[in-house]
Amino acid sequence: MVFKSSPEKLRAEYLSLIKTEENHFEALYEVARDPLIWEQHPAQDRWRPEVFSAFFEDGLSNDLGCYTIVNSESQAIIGSTRFYAHNPSDASVRLGYTFLAREYWGTGANQLIKTALLDYCFECVESVYFDIGVSNFRSIKATEKLGAVFWQQADEGKAIYVLSRAAFLSRRSSLLTV
């Protein structure tokens, strides 16, 4: 299966995921400049303007889909996420580079966002991989809640988790009751 072009917008209850545009930079950086967001991440300095700018530009050039996360009620930009590294030979894609404003941590927002993204992914792939820093315990826990399991250790202090379509579908309804 081939991962098709990602949609312009996805919805997840009170959240919208819209394709990232150049004019989203300032609002996304306003969220990302919080060093605590990156404290468990391998790129702990991503809060610095020059580091975030490179991260943002990389997201804009991503042809698989980079999304800005918006609270639909307040219209506040609260974070970002993206698809990357589609592998047609094993019908997989990677999902990650997600960050959220701290006020949304522990609220179920990440599950809602990831469920919308995974619903879309599993229309055309069999597996979704997540590259996570080995000491990023928040992301590991959130990914495991989705049903993903540790697959293998990777270079650069990262662990790879995998979520199959079957595992996701077996948990999907519980993910939406946060």
N, C-alpha and C positions, 0 to 999 in steps of 0.2 A: 504494500500500500504506500501511497505517496501522501505526504503531509501537504494538504492544500493551503493556498494562501489564507492567512488568518483574517477573520472579519474585522471591520472597522471598530466595532463596539460589541462588548459582551456585558450582560447584566447579572448581578448577584444580589438579590434583595435590594438593600439600600445603597449598593455600590455599583458603579459603572467602571468598566475597563475600556478606555478609548486609546486608539493608536497614538503613541507618543509623537509629539510634534516639537519642533525647535522652540516654539513659544512656551512650552511647559518647563523649560530649564529653571527659571527663577523659583517657581513654586515647588518644583521637585527638590531643588537644592535647599530651599528653606526647611524641608523635612529632613533631608539627608545630612545637613550640617550638624546634627545632633550626634556627638561621638559615641553615646551609649548605644545607638542603633548598630554600630559596627564593632563593639567591644569583643564579641565572640567570633567575628568574621576574620578570615585570613587577610583581607585588605582592611586592617583596622584604621587606616588613615583615609578612608574613602570620604570622610566628612570634610577633608581639605578641598578647597575650591578647584585646584588644578587636577587633583585625583578624581574628584567627582565629574569634572568636565570631560575627562577622557572616558569615564564609565558611561556618561550620558551620550557622547558622540558614538560610542560603540553600539549602544542601544538603538540610536537613530539609524545606523547603517545595517541593522539586523533585518534581513528580508523575511524572516519567519514570523515576526511580530513582537514588538515591544509595546507594552501598555502602561499608560498612566492610570492610576487608581484614583477615582473620584468619589467622594461621598455625594450621592445623588440628591440628598436632602439639603445639604449646606453648600454644595458645589465646591467644597474644599478639596484640593489635591492632597492625597494622603500617602502616596507611595507609587511604586513601580514594580513591574514584573515582565518577564519575557520568555518566549520559546527560543530554542537554539539547537544546533547540531542534529538536524534530522538525518536519520540513517534509513534509507529505503530498504536496504538489504535485510534488516531485522525489524522493519516496521516500527521504528521508535523515534522519539524526539526527546529533547531535554527541556526542562522547565525550571526556571530559577531566576537568579539575580533579583529576588524579591526583597523589597524593604517596605516597611510600614511605619508611619508615625507612632511613637510609643503609646499615645492615648488609645490606639486600636489594638495593642497587644492584649491578649487574653480575652478579647471580646467575641471571638468567633469569626472576625472579619477575614482572617487568613484562610480559614476553612471555606468560607463562602466564595472567596476569590478563586482559590484553587479548584473548588468543585466546578465552577463555571468554566475555567480553563481546561480541566480534565474532561468535562462533558464534550467540549469541542475536540480535544485531542483524540479521544477514543472513538470519534467518528471515522478516523483515518489511520490510526496506529494501534499497535497491540501493547506497547510498553512505553512508559514515561520514566526517564531517569532524572535524578536530582543529584547534583554535585554539591556536597556540603562540607564545610570546614570541620575537621574532627573535634574541635572544641566548641563548635557552634551548637550548644545543647538545645537552645530554643528552636532552631530550625530542624534539628534532628527529631525532637519531640513532635513538632508540628507535622513533619513529613510522615512520621510513624502513625500519627492519628489518621492520616489519609489512607493508611493501609500499606504504605511502602515499607520495604524491608532492605536491610543492609545487603549489598551485592558484592562489593569489593573495595579494597583500599586503593586510592589513586595517588598520583604524584602530588607534590605541593601541599601536603597536609590535608588532603580532601578524602572523604569517603563517598562512595557512590551508592545511592539507594535506588531501587527500582519498584515501580508500581505497575502491575499488569492490569489489563482491562477487567478481567474477571475479579481480581481482588478489589478494585475500585467499585465495580458495580455491586459487589456484595456488601459494601459499607456505605454506599452513596446516601441512602435515606437517613442514616444516623448522622451524617455530616451536615445535613441541612437543619437539624434540630439542635441548634447551639443556644 
